Amino acid sequence: MSHLLSTAYRPRVALLAAPNMPLWAPSQLARATRAISPSEQQYVMRFRPADQKQARCIARHLVVQAADMLGYPGKFLALERDAHGRPFLAGTDLDLSISHTPGLTVCAISLGCRVGVDVELRRELQFEEIAPALSGPEKTRVQSGNLPWSLLSCWTVKEAVLKGDGRGFGPGLEAQDLFSPEPVLAGVRWHVSRHVFEHGATTYLCALATDVSDAVVVSRLGSIPH
């Protein structure tokens, strides 16, 4: 925490991860849900499967911890969503991105820059799994073997950039090469850092994208309610 607070004149990012499995007992999920704001309780309860409720509840607790790392009272910040479904912390100059994969939830909060994050279980990702979501330049990179990282890492980078941009998948991406080491989207150059989280014997790959080159990033495992 002190490291982030001591870099007051540079953009800062708090990156936290926490396991979202195994499933909690219903009483534990109920306690953790009661600890978040009424609006967030309503959001969590929109998800029917228990694992999705649990992951969203964990995300809210990570938001509190990450905001605290940046010197903001996370417990009292209102988490809302814009017209594209992108989360934000109302009334602050913080930026926020959240990602879930089976087994892990990740939260990134930044001060002084835009941020996007994505996390995936480490595995051999097959081209056919994601081909429909790739642009022409990205397919060319894959087919020619001109990838800066593994296919899975490139995919996490693309997802992180899209989350940072905030508009997600949609028209206008057909000519974009987000598998580039320094992807550009809508005139913005994104700077990417890749992270690895481990829980037990399982490894997760995470990509963090910011729209500045000098952000100070502190990553760690967050705590979850019991």
ChimeraX commands (.cxc) that place a marker at each C-alpha (Angstrom):
marker #1 position 0.00,0.00,0.00 radius 0.5
marker #1 position 2.72,2.47,0.96 radius 0.5
marker #1 position 4.42,1.92,-2.39 radius 0.5
marker #1 position 1.34,3.04,-4.28 radius 0.5
marker #1 position 0.66,6.01,-2.02 radius 0.5
marker #1 position 4.29,7.16,-2.31 radius 0.5
marker #1 position 4.07,7.48,-6.12 radius 0.5
marker #1 position 1.67,10.39,-6.03 radius 0.5
marker #1 position 2.76,11.94,-9.30 radius 0.5
marker #1 position 2.54,8.85,-11.48 radius 0.5
marker #1 position -0.51,6.89,-12.61 radius 0.5
marker #1 position -1.11,3.99,-10.26 radius 0.5
marker #1 position -2.88,0.66,-10.59 radius 0.5
marker #1 position -3.91,-1.76,-7.85 radius 0.5
marker #1 position -4.40,-5.26,-9.30 radius 0.5
marker #1 position -5.97,-7.82,-6.98 radius 0.5
marker #1 position -7.04,-11.43,-7.50 radius 0.5
marker #1 position -8.93,-13.91,-5.35 radius 0.5
marker #1 position -10.17,-17.47,-5.87 radius 0.5
marker #1 position -13.89,-17.75,-6.59 radius 0.5
marker #1 position -14.06,-21.51,-6.05 radius 0.5
marker #1 position -14.95,-23.79,-4.31 radius 0.5
marker #1 position -18.54,-22.79,-3.83 radius 0.5
marker #1 position -19.44,-21.29,-0.48 radius 0.5
marker #1 position -22.21,-22.58,1.70 radius 0.5
marker #1 position -25.45,-20.61,1.22 radius 0.5
marker #1 position -25.01,-19.01,4.66 radius 0.5
marker #1 position -21.52,-17.75,3.75 radius 0.5
marker #1 position -22.75,-16.28,0.47 radius 0.5
marker #1 position -25.61,-14.59,2.33 radius 0.5
marker #1 position -23.19,-13.02,4.85 radius 0.5
marker #1 position -20.84,-11.78,2.13 radius 0.5
marker #1 position -23.73,-10.34,0.15 radius 0.5
marker #1 position -25.11,-8.48,3.16 radius 0.5
marker #1 position -21.72,-6.79,3.56 radius 0.5
marker #1 position -22.02,-4.93,0.23 radius 0.5
marker #1 position -24.26,-2.02,-0.73 radius 0.5
marker #1 position -27.97,-2.54,-1.47 radius 0.5
marker #1 position -27.50,-1.62,-5.15 radius 0.5
marker #1 position -24.69,-4.16,-5.48 radius 0.5
marker #1 position -26.78,-6.76,-3.68 radius 0.5
marker #1 position -29.44,-6.28,-6.34 radius 0.5
marker #1 position -26.81,-6.68,-9.09 radius 0.5
marker #1 position -25.42,-9.88,-7.52 radius 0.5
marker #1 position -28.88,-11.37,-7.14 radius 0.5
marker #1 position -29.55,-10.92,-10.88 radius 0.5
marker #1 position -27.28,-13.92,-11.48 radius 0.5
marker #1 position -29.03,-17.22,-10.92 radius 0.5
marker #1 position -26.12,-19.72,-10.68 radius 0.5
marker #1 position -24.51,-19.67,-7.25 radius 0.5
marker #1 position -20.99,-19.58,-8.69 radius 0.5
marker #1 position -21.77,-16.38,-10.61 radius 0.5
marker #1 position -23.30,-14.75,-7.54 radius 0.5
marker #1 position -20.20,-15.69,-5.57 radius 0.5
marker #1 position -17.77,-14.33,-8.18 radius 0.5
marker #1 position -19.58,-10.97,-8.35 radius 0.5
marker #1 position -19.68,-10.74,-4.58 radius 0.5
marker #1 position -15.93,-11.44,-4.40 radius 0.5
marker #1 position -15.33,-8.77,-7.03 radius 0.5
marker #1 position -17.06,-6.16,-4.87 radius 0.5
marker #1 position -14.84,-7.05,-1.92 radius 0.5
marker #1 position -11.74,-6.77,-4.14 radius 0.5
marker #1 position -12.91,-3.34,-5.29 radius 0.5
marker #1 position -12.94,-2.19,-1.67 radius 0.5
marker #1 position -9.41,-3.46,-1.04 radius 0.5
marker #1 position -7.99,-2.05,-4.29 radius 0.5
marker #1 position -9.53,1.38,-3.66 radius 0.5
marker #1 position -8.08,1.35,-0.14 radius 0.5
marker #1 position -4.63,0.70,-1.63 radius 0.5
marker #1 position -4.99,3.93,-3.62 radius 0.5
marker #1 position -6.02,5.91,-0.57 radius 0.5
marker #1 position -9.77,5.90,-1.18 radius 0.5
marker #1 position -12.38,4.62,1.32 radius 0.5
marker #1 position -13.47,1.64,-0.75 radius 0.5
marker #1 position -16.24,0.58,1.60 radius 0.5
marker #1 position -18.09,3.83,0.98 radius 0.5
marker #1 position -17.71,4.08,-2.79 radius 0.5
marker #1 position -20.72,3.41,-5.01 radius 0.5
marker #1 position -20.03,0.90,-7.77 radius 0.5
marker #1 position -22.22,1.62,-10.79 radius 0.5
marker #1 position -22.28,0.68,-14.49 radius 0.5
marker #1 position -22.43,2.79,-17.63 radius 0.5
marker #1 position -24.57,2.25,-20.74 radius 0.5
marker #1 position -22.12,-0.37,-22.02 radius 0.5
marker #1 position -22.17,-2.27,-18.71 radius 0.5
marker #1 position -18.67,-1.09,-17.77 radius 0.5
marker #1 position -18.27,-0.66,-13.98 radius 0.5
marker #1 position -17.18,2.64,-12.45 radius 0.5
marker #1 position -16.90,4.16,-9.01 radius 0.5
marker #1 position -19.30,7.09,-8.88 radius 0.5
marker #1 position -17.98,10.46,-7.77 radius 0.5
marker #1 position -14.30,9.53,-8.03 radius 0.5
marker #1 position -11.48,9.91,-10.55 radius 0.5
marker #1 position -10.69,6.21,-10.28 radius 0.5
marker #1 position -11.03,3.83,-13.22 radius 0.5
marker #1 position -12.10,0.22,-12.75 radius 0.5
marker #1 position -12.06,-3.10,-14.59 radius 0.5
marker #1 position -13.12,-6.58,-13.42 radius 0.5
marker #1 position -12.63,-10.02,-14.95 radius 0.5
marker #1 position -13.81,-13.50,-14.00 radius 0.5
marker #1 position -12.76,-16.97,-15.06 radius 0.5
marker #1 position -13.71,-20.26,-13.41 radius 0.5
marker #1 position -11.56,-20.33,-10.28 radius 0.5
marker #1 position -10.38,-16.70,-10.14 radius 0.5
marker #1 position -11.74,-13.15,-10.03 radius 0.5
marker #1 position -9.51,-10.17,-10.78 radius 0.5
marker #1 position -10.03,-6.46,-10.11 radius 0.5
marker #1 position -7.92,-3.53,-11.34 radius 0.5
marker #1 position -8.43,0.03,-10.11 radius 0.5
marker #1 position -6.34,2.89,-11.46 radius 0.5
marker #1 position -5.72,6.52,-10.61 radius 0.5
marker #1 position -4.50,8.79,-13.40 radius 0.5
marker #1 position -5.13,6.47,-16.34 radius 0.5
marker #1 position -7.68,4.25,-18.04 radius 0.5
marker #1 position -7.44,0.52,-17.24 radius 0.5
marker #1 position -8.69,-2.82,-18.58 radius 0.5
marker #1 position -8.02,-6.31,-17.24 radius 0.5
marker #1 position -8.67,-9.88,-18.35 radius 0.5
marker #1 position -7.84,-13.22,-16.75 radius 0.5
marker #1 position -7.96,-16.74,-18.17 radius 0.5
marker #1 position -7.16,-20.21,-16.92 radius 0.5
marker #1 position -3.84,-21.22,-18.46 radius 0.5
marker #1 position -4.47,-23.77,-21.18 radius 0.5
marker #1 position -3.81,-24.49,-24.84 radius 0.5
marker #1 position -6.21,-22.15,-26.59 radius 0.5
marker #1 position -7.21,-23.36,-30.05 radius 0.5
marker #1 position -7.51,-20.94,-32.95 radius 0.5
marker #1 position -10.95,-22.32,-33.82 radius 0.5
marker #1 position -12.29,-21.33,-30.40 radius 0.5
marker #1 position -11.79,-17.63,-30.99 radius 0.5
marker #1 position -11.58,-17.30,-34.79 radius 0.5
marker #1 position -15.06,-15.73,-35.16 radius 0.5
marker #1 position -14.01,-12.92,-32.78 radius 0.5
marker #1 position -10.71,-12.11,-34.53 radius 0.5
marker #1 position -10.04,-9.37,-37.04 radius 0.5
marker #1 position -8.33,-9.96,-40.38 radius 0.5
marker #1 position -4.92,-8.74,-39.14 radius 0.5
marker #1 position -5.18,-10.91,-36.02 radius 0.5
marker #1 position -5.99,-14.01,-38.06 radius 0.5
marker #1 position -3.00,-13.25,-40.30 radius 0.5
marker #1 position -0.76,-13.06,-37.24 radius 0.5
marker #1 position -1.96,-16.44,-36.00 radius 0.5
marker #1 position -1.72,-18.16,-39.35 radius 0.5
marker #1 position 1.76,-16.78,-40.05 radius 0.5
marker #1 position 3.05,-17.56,-36.56 radius 0.5
marker #1 position 3.78,-13.87,-35.95 radius 0.5
marker #1 position 2.48,-13.68,-32.40 radius 0.5
marker #1 position 4.33,-11.75,-29.67 radius 0.5
marker #1 position 3.15,-14.22,-27.04 radius 0.5
marker #1 position 1.11,-17.40,-26.82 radius 0.5
marker #1 position -2.33,-17.34,-28.42 radius 0.5
marker #1 position -3.96,-17.34,-24.98 radius 0.5
marker #1 position -1.83,-14.39,-23.83 radius 0.5
marker #1 position -2.70,-12.48,-27.00 radius 0.5
marker #1 position -6.37,-13.16,-26.36 radius 0.5
marker #1 position -6.15,-11.83,-22.79 radius 0.5
marker #1 position -4.44,-8.70,-24.13 radius 0.5
marker #1 position -7.21,-8.12,-26.65 radius 0.5
marker #1 position -9.88,-8.58,-23.98 radius 0.5
marker #1 position -8.06,-6.22,-21.60 radius 0.5
marker #1 position -7.79,-3.50,-24.26 radius 0.5
marker #1 position -11.47,-3.83,-25.16 radius 0.5
marker #1 position -12.43,-3.57,-21.49 radius 0.5
marker #1 position -10.20,-0.53,-21.09 radius 0.5
marker #1 position -11.81,1.09,-24.12 radius 0.5
marker #1 position -15.19,0.25,-22.64 radius 0.5
marker #1 position -17.20,-0.48,-25.76 radius 0.5
marker #1 position -16.44,-4.20,-26.02 radius 0.5
marker #1 position -16.82,-6.31,-29.15 radius 0.5
marker #1 position -18.73,-4.62,-31.93 radius 0.5
marker #1 position -18.53,-2.86,-35.28 radius 0.5
marker #1 position -15.27,-1.21,-36.23 radius 0.5
marker #1 position -12.91,-3.91,-35.00 radius 0.5
marker #1 position -12.51,-5.73,-38.32 radius 0.5
marker #1 position -9.27,-3.93,-39.21 radius 0.5
marker #1 position -7.84,-3.62,-35.69 radius 0.5
marker #1 position -4.75,-5.59,-34.67 radius 0.5
marker #1 position -5.11,-6.00,-30.91 radius 0.5
marker #1 position -2.59,-8.86,-30.91 radius 0.5
marker #1 position 0.15,-6.27,-31.39 radius 0.5
marker #1 position 2.63,-5.74,-28.51 radius 0.5
marker #1 position 1.41,-2.11,-28.39 radius 0.5
marker #1 position -2.18,-2.25,-29.64 radius 0.5
marker #1 position -3.95,0.88,-30.82 radius 0.5
marker #1 position -7.72,1.24,-30.65 radius 0.5
marker #1 position -9.72,4.35,-31.59 radius 0.5
marker #1 position -6.51,6.37,-31.75 radius 0.5
marker #1 position -5.39,5.34,-28.26 radius 0.5
marker #1 position -2.16,3.39,-27.76 radius 0.5
marker #1 position -2.49,0.81,-25.01 radius 0.5
marker #1 position 0.41,-0.37,-22.87 radius 0.5
marker #1 position 0.19,-3.94,-21.69 radius 0.5
marker #1 position 1.65,-5.82,-18.75 radius 0.5
marker #1 position 1.15,-9.55,-18.28 radius 0.5
marker #1 position 0.76,-11.20,-14.90 radius 0.5
marker #1 position 0.53,-14.72,-13.53 radius 0.5
marker #1 position -1.58,-15.75,-10.56 radius 0.5
marker #1 position -1.46,-19.18,-8.96 radius 0.5
marker #1 position -3.97,-20.83,-6.70 radius 0.5
marker #1 position -3.04,-24.30,-5.54 radius 0.5
marker #1 position -1.85,-26.22,-8.58 radius 0.5
marker #1 position -3.73,-23.98,-11.03 radius 0.5
marker #1 position -2.17,-21.14,-13.01 radius 0.5
marker #1 position -4.01,-18.13,-14.45 radius 0.5
marker #1 position -2.78,-15.68,-17.07 radius 0.5
marker #1 position -3.78,-12.05,-16.67 radius 0.5
marker #1 position -3.33,-9.05,-18.96 radius 0.5
marker #1 position -3.51,-5.45,-17.77 radius 0.5
marker #1 position -3.89,-2.61,-20.26 radius 0.5
marker #1 position -3.45,1.11,-19.51 radius 0.5
marker #1 position -3.50,4.14,-21.76 radius 0.5
marker #1 position -0.23,5.46,-20.28 radius 0.5
marker #1 position 3.27,4.01,-20.41 radius 0.5
marker #1 position 4.47,4.84,-16.90 radius 0.5
marker #1 position 1.80,3.43,-14.60 radius 0.5
marker #1 position 3.01,1.92,-11.33 radius 0.5
marker #1 position 1.31,-1.46,-10.96 radius 0.5
marker #1 position 1.11,-3.36,-7.68 radius 0.5
marker #1 position -0.44,-6.82,-7.91 radius 0.5
marker #1 position -1.23,-9.26,-5.14 radius 0.5
marker #1 position -3.80,-11.74,-3.92 radius 0.5
marker #1 position -6.72,-10.13,-2.16 radius 0.5
marker #1 position -8.64,-11.48,0.78 radius 0.5
marker #1 position -12.17,-12.84,0.57 radius 0.5
marker #1 position -14.94,-12.80,3.17 radius 0.5
marker #1 position -15.43,-15.82,5.38 radius 0.5
marker link #1:1,2 radius 0.2
marker link #1:2,3 radius 0.2
marker link #1:3,4 radius 0.2
marker link #1:4,5 radius 0.2
marker link #1:5,6 radius 0.2
marker link #1:6,7 radius 0.2
marker link #1:7,8 radius 0.2
marker link #1:8,9 radius 0.2
marker link #1:9,10 radius 0.2
marker link #1:10,11 radius 0.2
marker link #1:11,12 radius 0.2
marker link #1:12,13 radius 0.2
marker link #1:13,14 radius 0.2
marker link #1:14,15 radius 0.2
marker link #1:15,16 radius 0.2
marker link #1:16,17 radius 0.2
marker link #1:17,18 radius 0.2
marker link #1:18,19 radius 0.2
marker link #1:19,20 radius 0.2
marker link #1:20,21 radius 0.2
marker link #1:21,22 radius 0.2
marker link #1:22,23 radius 0.2
marker link #1:23,24 radius 0.2
marker link #1:24,25 radius 0.2
marker link #1:25,26 radius 0.2
marker link #1:26,27 radius 0.2
marker link #1:27,28 radius 0.2
marker link #1:28,29 radius 0.2
marker link #1:29,30 radius 0.2
marker link #1:30,31 radius 0.2
marker link #1:31,32 radius 0.2
marker link #1:32,33 radius 0.2
marker link #1:33,34 radius 0.2
marker link #1:34,35 radius 0.2
marker link #1:35,36 radius 0.2
marker link #1:36,37 radius 0.2
marker link #1:37,38 radius 0.2
marker link #1:38,39 radius 0.2
marker link #1:39,40 radius 0.2
marker link #1:40,41 radius 0.2
marker link #1:41,42 radius 0.2
marker link #1:42,43 radius 0.2
marker link #1:43,44 radius 0.2
marker link #1:44,45 radius 0.2
marker link #1:45,46 radius 0.2
marker link #1:46,47 radius 0.2
marker link #1:47,48 radius 0.2
marker link #1:48,49 radius 0.2
marker link #1:49,50 radius 0.2
marker link #1:50,51 radius 0.2
marker link #1:51,52 radius 0.2
marker link #1:52,53 radius 0.2
marker link #1:53,54 radius 0.2
marker link #1:54,55 radius 0.2
marker link #1:55,56 radius 0.2
marker link #1:56,57 radius 0.2
marker link #1:57,58 radius 0.2
marker link #1:58,59 radius 0.2
marker link #1:59,60 radius 0.2
marker link #1:60,61 radius 0.2
marker link #1:61,62 radius 0.2
marker link #1:62,63 radius 0.2
marker link #1:63,64 radius 0.2
marker link #1:64,65 radius 0.2
marker link #1:65,66 radius 0.2
marker link #1:66,67 radius 0.2
marker link #1:67,68 radius 0.2
marker link #1:68,69 radius 0.2
marker link #1:69,70 radius 0.2
marker link #1:70,71 radius 0.2
marker link #1:71,72 radius 0.2
marker link #1:72,73 radius 0.2
marker link #1:73,74 radius 0.2
marker link #1:74,75 radius 0.2
marker link #1:75,76 radius 0.2
marker link #1:76,77 radius 0.2
marker link #1:77,78 radius 0.2
marker link #1:78,79 radius 0.2
marker link #1:79,80 radius 0.2
marker link #1:80,81 radius 0.2
marker link #1:81,82 radius 0.2
marker link #1:82,83 radius 0.2
marker link #1:83,84 radius 0.2
marker link #1:84,85 radius 0.2
marker link #1:85,86 radius 0.2
marker link #1:86,87 radius 0.2
marker link #1:87,88 radius 0.2
marker link #1:88,89 radius 0.2
marker link #1:89,90 radius 0.2
marker link #1:90,91 radius 0.2
marker link #1:91,92 radius 0.2
marker link #1:92,93 radius 0.2
marker link #1:93,94 radius 0.2
marker link #1:94,95 radius 0.2
marker link #1:95,96 radius 0.2
marker link #1:96,97 radius 0.2
marker link #1:97,98 radius 0.2
marker link #1:98,99 radius 0.2
marker link #1:99,100 radius 0.2
marker link #1:100,101 radius 0.2
marker link #1:101,102 radius 0.2
marker link #1:102,103 radius 0.2
marker link #1:103,104 radius 0.2
marker link #1:104,105 radius 0.2
marker link #1:105,106 radius 0.2
marker link #1:106,107 radius 0.2
marker link #1:107,108 radius 0.2
marker link #1:108,109 radius 0.2
marker link #1:109,110 radius 0.2
marker link #1:110,111 radius 0.2
marker link #1:111,112 radius 0.2
marker link #1:112,113 radius 0.2
marker link #1:113,114 radius 0.2
marker link #1:114,115 radius 0.2
marker link #1:115,116 radius 0.2
marker link #1:116,117 radius 0.2
marker link #1:117,118 radius 0.2
marker link #1:118,119 radius 0.2
marker link #1:119,120 radius 0.2
marker link #1:120,121 radius 0.2
marker link #1:121,122 radius 0.2
marker link #1:122,123 radius 0.2
marker link #1:123,124 radius 0.2
marker link #1:124,125 radius 0.2
marker link #1:125,126 radius 0.2
marker link #1:126,127 radius 0.2
marker link #1:127,128 radius 0.2
marker link #1:128,129 radius 0.2
marker link #1:129,130 radius 0.2
marker link #1:130,131 radius 0.2
marker link #1:131,132 radius 0.2
marker link #1:132,133 radius 0.2
marker link #1:133,134 radius 0.2
marker link #1:134,135 radius 0.2
marker link #1:135,136 radius 0.2
marker link #1:136,137 radius 0.2
marker link #1:137,138 radius 0.2
marker link #1:138,139 radius 0.2
marker link #1:139,140 radius 0.2
marker link #1:140,141 radius 0.2
marker link #1:141,142 radius 0.2
marker link #1:142,143 radius 0.2
marker link #1:143,144 radius 0.2
marker link #1:144,145 radius 0.2
marker link #1:145,146 radius 0.2
marker link #1:146,147 radius 0.2
marker link #1:147,148 radius 0.2
marker link #1:148,149 radius 0.2
marker link #1:149,150 radius 0.2
marker link #1:150,151 radius 0.2
marker link #1:151,152 radius 0.2
marker link #1:152,153 radius 0.2
marker link #1:153,154 radius 0.2
marker link #1:154,155 radius 0.2
marker link #1:155,156 radius 0.2
marker link #1:156,157 radius 0.2
marker link #1:157,158 radius 0.2
marker link #1:158,159 radius 0.2
marker link #1:159,160 radius 0.2
marker link #1:160,161 radius 0.2
marker link #1:161,162 radius 0.2
marker link #1:162,163 radius 0.2
marker link #1:163,164 radius 0.2
marker link #1:164,165 radius 0.2
marker link #1:165,166 radius 0.2
marker link #1:166,167 radius 0.2
marker link #1:167,168 radius 0.2
marker link #1:168,169 radius 0.2
marker link #1:169,170 radius 0.2
marker link #1:170,171 radius 0.2
marker link #1:171,172 radius 0.2
marker link #1:172,173 radius 0.2
marker link #1:173,174 radius 0.2
marker link #1:174,175 radius 0.2
marker link #1:175,176 radius 0.2
marker link #1:176,177 radius 0.2
marker link #1:177,178 radius 0.2
marker link #1:178,179 radius 0.2
marker link #1:179,180 radius 0.2
marker link #1:180,181 radius 0.2
marker link #1:181,182 radius 0.2
marker link #1:182,183 radius 0.2
marker link #1:183,184 radius 0.2
marker link #1:184,185 radius 0.2
marker link #1:185,186 radius 0.2
marker link #1:186,187 radius 0.2
marker link #1:187,188 radius 0.2
marker link #1:188,189 radius 0.2
marker link #1:189,190 radius 0.2
marker link #1:190,191 radius 0.2
marker link #1:191,192 radius 0.2
marker link #1:192,193 radius 0.2
marker link #1:193,194 radius 0.2
marker link #1:194,195 radius 0.2
marker link #1:195,196 radius 0.2
marker link #1:196,197 radius 0.2
marker link #1:197,198 radius 0.2
marker link #1:198,199 radius 0.2
marker link #1:199,200 radius 0.2
marker link #1:200,201 radius 0.2
marker link #1:201,202 radius 0.2
marker link #1:202,203 radius 0.2
marker link #1:203,204 radius 0.2
marker link #1:204,205 radius 0.2
marker link #1:205,206 radius 0.2
marker link #1:206,207 radius 0.2
marker link #1:207,208 radius 0.2
marker link #1:208,209 radius 0.2
marker link #1:209,210 radius 0.2
marker link #1:210,211 radius 0.2
marker link #1:211,212 radius 0.2
marker link #1:212,213 radius 0.2
marker link #1:213,214 radius 0.2
marker link #1:214,215 radius 0.2
marker link #1:215,216 radius 0.2
marker link #1:216,217 radius 0.2
marker link #1:217,218 radius 0.2
marker link #1:218,219 radius 0.2
marker link #1:219,220 radius 0.2
marker link #1:220,221 radius 0.2
marker link #1:221,222 radius 0.2
marker link #1:222,223 radius 0.2
marker link #1:223,224 radius 0.2
marker link #1:224,225 radius 0.2
marker link #1:225,226 radius 0.2
view
